[in-house]
């Protein structure tokens, strides 16, 4: 899984690091002190869209 923003439990997180085991460290974009370790099967990638 590439770095970027993901959806996890209805909140937006940023991927910090992905391990070979399939687990990723993710950080809440609104609370920099909230870091979680979750399996990538629980994450949904968010596409950044620019509408200029």
MOPAC internal coordinates of N, CA, C and O (Angstrom, degrees):
PM7 1SCF
backbone

  N    0.0000 0     0.00 0     0.00 0    0    0    0
  C    1.4557 1     0.00 0     0.00 0    1    0    0
  C    1.5309 1   107.35 1     0.00 0    2    1    0
  O    1.2310 1   120.81 1   -43.36 1    3    2    1
  N    1.3208 1   116.05 1   136.64 1    3    2    1
  C    1.4579 1   120.39 1  -178.27 1    5    3    2
  C    1.5214 1   110.68 1   -85.96 1    6    5    3
  O    1.2310 1   121.48 1   -16.69 1    7    6    5
  N    1.3215 1   114.77 1   163.31 1    7    6    5
  C    1.4663 1   119.22 1   177.44 1    9    7    6
  C    1.5157 1   109.39 1   -71.28 1   10    9    7
  O    1.2310 1   121.08 1   -31.99 1   11   10    9
  N    1.2953 1   115.53 1   148.01 1   11   10    9
  C    1.4534 1   121.66 1  -179.48 1   13   11   10
  C    1.5136 1   109.34 1   158.20 1   14   13   11
  O    1.2310 1   120.84 1    15.32 1   15   14   13
  N    1.3113 1   116.00 1  -164.68 1   15   14   13
  C    1.4624 1   121.17 1   179.42 1   17   15   14
  C    1.5175 1   110.05 1   -95.89 1   18   17   15
  O    1.2310 1   121.19 1   -38.25 1   19   18   17
  N    1.3260 1   115.34 1   141.75 1   19   18   17
  C    1.4611 1   121.72 1  -179.82 1   21   19   18
  C    1.5184 1   109.26 1  -133.70 1   22   21   19
  O    1.2310 1   121.59 1   -19.38 1   23   22   21
  N    1.3155 1   114.56 1   160.62 1   23   22   21
  C    1.4568 1   121.71 1   175.39 1   25   23   22
  C    1.5239 1   107.44 1  -104.02 1   26   25   23
  O    1.2310 1   120.80 1   -50.90 1   27   26   25
  N    1.3470 1   116.08 1   129.10 1   27   26   25
  C    1.4563 1   121.94 1   179.25 1   29   27   26
  C    1.5204 1   108.04 1  -143.39 1   30   29   27
  O    1.2310 1   120.42 1   -60.31 1   31   30   29
  N    1.3259 1   116.79 1   119.69 1   31   30   29
  C    1.4687 1   123.15 1  -178.36 1   33   31   30
  C    1.5259 1   112.06 1    53.74 1   34   33   31
  O    1.2310 1   120.64 1  -141.22 1   35   34   33
  N    1.3267 1   116.38 1    38.78 1   35   34   33
  C    1.4571 1   121.28 1   175.42 1   37   35   34
  C    1.5150 1   114.96 1    79.37 1   38   37   35
  O    1.2310 1   120.03 1  -173.35 1   39   38   37
  N    1.3334 1   117.54 1     6.65 1   39   38   37
  C    1.4694 1   121.43 1  -179.80 1   41   39   38
  C    1.5270 1   109.22 1  -121.93 1   42   41   39
  O    1.2310 1   120.88 1   -22.89 1   43   42   41
  N    1.3273 1   115.93 1   157.11 1   43   42   41
  C    1.4601 1   121.34 1  -179.89 1   45   43   42
  C    1.5292 1   109.23 1   -93.92 1   46   45   43
  O    1.2310 1   121.23 1   -50.89 1   47   46   45
  N    1.3291 1   115.24 1   129.11 1   47   46   45
  C    1.4571 1   122.76 1   178.83 1   49   47   46
  C    1.5224 1   109.40 1  -126.62 1   50   49   47
  O    1.2310 1   120.51 1   -21.77 1   51   50   49
  N    1.3245 1   116.63 1   158.23 1   51   50   49
  C    1.4542 1   123.12 1   174.73 1   53   51   50
  C    1.5234 1   107.63 1  -108.68 1   54   53   51
  O    1.2310 1   120.36 1   -45.51 1   55   54   53
  N    1.3341 1   116.91 1   134.49 1   55   54   53
  C    1.4603 1   120.89 1   178.09 1   57   55   54
  C    1.5238 1   108.96 1   -75.65 1   58   57   55
  O    1.2310 1   120.90 1   -54.46 1   59   58   57
  N    1.3275 1   115.88 1   125.54 1   59   58   57
  C    1.4614 1   121.23 1   177.11 1   61   59   58
  C    1.5204 1   111.44 1   -93.11 1   62   61   59
  O    1.2310 1   120.82 1   135.72 1   63   62   61
  N    1.3526 1   116.04 1   -44.28 1   63   62   61
  C    1.4621 1   120.65 1  -177.12 1   65   63   62
  C    1.5238 1   109.34 1  -159.74 1   66   65   63
  O    1.2310 1   120.69 1   -38.27 1   67   66   65
  N    1.3239 1   116.28 1   141.73 1   67   66   65
  C    1.4688 1   121.55 1   175.12 1   69   67   66
  C    1.5271 1   109.31 1  -117.19 1   70   69   67
  O    1.2310 1   120.83 1   -47.43 1   71   70   69
  N    1.3170 1   116.01 1   132.57 1   71   70   69
  C    1.4577 1   122.38 1   179.93 1   73   71   70
  C    1.5245 1   110.20 1   -94.50 1   74   73   71
  O    1.2310 1   120.78 1   -19.42 1   75   74   73
  N    1.3378 1   116.12 1   160.58 1   75   74   73
  C    1.4655 1   121.65 1   178.61 1   77   75   74
  C    1.5252 1   112.14 1   -62.51 1   78   77   75
  O    1.2310 1   119.95 1   158.50 1   79   78   77
  N    1.3116 1   117.70 1   -21.50 1   79   78   77
  C    1.4655 1   122.34 1  -179.10 1   81   79   78
  C    1.5240 1   112.48 1   -75.16 1   82   81   79
  O    1.2310 1   120.31 1   169.91 1   83   82   81
  N    1.3507 1   117.02 1   -10.09 1   83   82   81
  C    1.4577 1   120.76 1  -178.64 1   85   83   82
  C    1.5147 1   113.38 1    99.24 1   86   85   83
  O    1.2310 1   120.27 1   178.03 1   87   86   85
  N    1.3240 1   117.08 1    -1.97 1   87   86   85
  C    1.4612 1   120.83 1   177.60 1   89   87   86
  C    1.5230 1   110.12 1   -91.20 1   90   89   87
  O    1.2310 1   121.09 1   -32.17 1   91   90   89
  N    1.3321 1   115.51 1   147.83 1   91   90   89
  C    1.4619 1   121.61 1  -179.55 1   93   91   90
  C    1.5185 1   110.09 1  -129.19 1   94   93   91
  O    1.2310 1   121.26 1   -36.95 1   95   94   93
  N    1.3312 1   115.19 1   143.05 1   95   94   93
  C    1.4597 1   121.10 1   169.64 1   97   95   94
  C    1.5191 1   106.49 1   -88.92 1   98   97   95
  O    1.2310 1   120.67 1   -55.11 1   99   98   97
  N    1.3303 1   116.33 1   124.89 1   99   98   97
  C    1.4615 1   120.70 1  -179.51 1  101   99   98
  C    1.5200 1   109.22 1  -125.66 1  102  101   99
  O    1.2310 1   121.08 1   -30.06 1  103  102  101
  N    1.3418 1   115.54 1   149.94 1  103  102  101
  C    1.4682 1   121.23 1  -178.85 1  105  103  102
  C    1.5151 1   108.99 1  -125.76 1  106  105  103
  O    1.2310 1   120.91 1   -46.48 1  107  106  105
  N    1.3178 1   115.87 1   133.52 1  107  106  105
  C    1.4666 1   122.33 1   176.67 1  109  107  106
  C    1.5277 1   108.36 1   -61.79 1  110  109  107
  O    1.2310 1   119.91 1   -49.65 1  111  110  109
  N    1.3362 1   117.78 1   130.35 1  111  110  109
  C    1.4663 1   119.39 1  -176.46 1  113  111  110
  C    1.5184 1   112.46 1   -72.78 1  114  113  111
  O    1.2310 1   119.94 1   162.47 1  115  114  113
  N    1.3251 1   117.73 1   -17.53 1  115  114  113
  C    1.4610 1   120.83 1   179.65 1  117  115  114
  C    1.5283 1   112.73 1  -101.25 1  118  117  115
  O    1.2310 1   119.95 1   168.57 1  119  118  117
  N    1.3228 1   117.71 1   -11.43 1  119  118  117
  C    1.4612 1   122.38 1   179.49 1  121  119  118
  C    1.5275 1   107.51 1  -138.23 1  122  121  119
  O    1.2310 1   120.39 1   -85.16 1  123  122  121
  N    1.3258 1   116.86 1    94.84 1  123  122  121
  C    1.4642 1   121.40 1  -173.58 1  125  123  122
  C    1.5298 1   112.94 1   -65.40 1  126  125  123
  O    1.2310 1   119.88 1   165.94 1  127  126  125
  N    1.3207 1   117.83 1   -14.06 1  127  126  125
  C    1.4571 1   121.11 1   179.94 1  129  127  126
  C    1.5301 1   112.37 1   -89.64 1  130  129  127
  O    1.2310 1   119.83 1   174.66 1  131  130  129
  N    1.3358 1   117.93 1    -5.34 1  131  130  129
  C    1.4633 1   121.50 1  -179.88 1  133  131  130
  C    1.5296 1   108.84 1   -98.08 1  134  133  131
  O    1.2310 1   121.01 1   -77.57 1  135  134  133
  N    1.3333 1   115.67 1   102.43 1  135  134  133
  C    1.4600 1   122.65 1   178.74 1  137  135  134
  C    1.5201 1   107.64 1  -118.58 1  138  137  135
  O    1.2310 1   120.83 1   -45.43 1  139  138  137
  N    1.3338 1   116.03 1   134.57 1  139  138  137
  C    1.4642 1   120.21 1  -179.26 1  141  139  138
  C    1.5192 1   109.77 1  -129.30 1  142  141  139
  O    1.2310 1   120.88 1   -26.73 1  143  142  141
  N    1.3259 1   115.93 1   153.27 1  143  142  141
  C    1.4545 1   123.41 1   174.93 1  145  143  142
  C    1.5230 1   107.05 1  -109.87 1  146  145  143
  O    1.2310 1   120.43 1   -65.51 1  147  146  145
  N    1.3323 1   116.79 1   114.49 1  147  146  145
  C    1.4672 1   121.11 1  -176.27 1  149  147  146
  C    1.5263 1   109.74 1  -136.02 1  150  149  147
  O    1.2310 1   121.06 1   -22.58 1  151  150  149
  N    1.3312 1   115.58 1   157.42 1  151  150  149
  C    1.4649 1   120.07 1   176.51 1  153  151  150
  C    1.5208 1   109.20 1   -77.45 1  154  153  151
  O    1.2310 1   120.86 1   -36.74 1  155  154  153
  N    1.3314 1   115.97 1   143.26 1  155  154  153
  C    1.4703 1   119.39 1  -175.88 1  157  155  154
  C    1.5258 1   113.51 1   -64.67 1  158  157  155
  O    1.2310 1   119.55 1   164.39 1  159  158  157
  N    1.3253 1   118.46 1   -15.61 1  159  158  157
  C    1.4643 1   120.45 1   177.10 1  161  159  158
  C    1.5284 1   111.44 1   -70.73 1  162  161  159
  O    1.2310 1   120.14 1   164.28 1  163  162  161
  N    1.3376 1   117.34 1   -15.72 1  163  162  161
  C    1.4631 1   121.87 1   179.55 1  165  163  162
  C    1.5275 1   112.23 1   -92.85 1  166  165  163
  O    1.2310 1   120.17 1   179.48 1  167  166  165
  N    1.3397 1   117.28 1    -0.52 1  167  166  165
  C    1.4599 1   121.76 1  -175.10 1  169  167  166
  C    1.5173 1   111.34 1  -106.74 1  170  169  167
  O    1.2310 1   120.70 1   -33.19 1  171  170  169
  N    1.3267 1   116.26 1   146.81 1  171  170  169
  C    1.4613 1   123.06 1   174.32 1  173  171  170
  C    1.5214 1   107.76 1  -120.68 1  174  173  171
  O    1.2310 1   120.60 1   -58.61 1  175  174  173
  N    1.3338 1   116.46 1   121.39 1  175  174  173
  C    1.4673 1   120.52 1  -179.90 1  177  175  174
  C    1.5246 1   109.68 1   -66.18 1  178  177  175
  O    1.2310 1   120.94 1   -37.22 1  179  178  177
  N    1.3310 1   115.82 1   142.78 1  179  178  177
  C    1.4634 1   122.33 1   176.76 1  181  179  178
  C    1.5159 1   107.52 1  -111.34 1  182  181  179
  O    1.2310 1   120.67 1   -52.73 1  183  182  181
  N    1.3036 1   116.32 1   127.27 1  183  182  181
  C    1.4598 1   122.61 1   178.29 1  185  183  182
  C    1.5147 1   108.85 1   -85.38 1  186  185  183
  O    1.2310 1   120.46 1   -55.15 1  187  186  185
  N    1.3414 1   116.72 1   124.85 1  187  186  185
  C    1.4613 1   120.60 1   175.19 1  189  187  186
  C    1.5222 1   108.34 1   -75.92 1  190  189  187
  O    1.2310 1   120.64 1   -54.50 1  191  190  189
  N    1.3216 1   116.38 1   125.50 1  191  190  189
  C    1.4603 1   121.50 1  -177.50 1  193  191  190
  C    1.5213 1   108.81 1  -120.39 1  194  193  191
  O    1.2310 1   121.03 1   -49.33 1  195  194  193
  N    1.3112 1   115.63 1   130.67 1  195  194  193
  C    1.4619 1   121.49 1   177.16 1  197  195  194
  C    1.5237 1   107.78 1  -112.08 1  198  197  195
  O    1.2310 1   120.32 1   -55.24 1  199  198  197
  N    1.3104 1   116.99 1   124.76 1  199  198  197
  C    1.4687 1   120.55 1  -178.90 1  201  199  198
  C    1.5183 1   109.50 1  -115.72 1  202  201  199
  O    1.2310 1   121.01 1  -104.26 1  203  202  201
  N    1.3246 1   115.67 1    75.74 1  203  202  201
  C    1.4740 1   120.64 1   178.24 1  205  203  202
  C    1.5015 1   110.41 1   -87.13 1  206  205  203
  O    1.2310 1   120.10 1   180.00 1  207  206  205

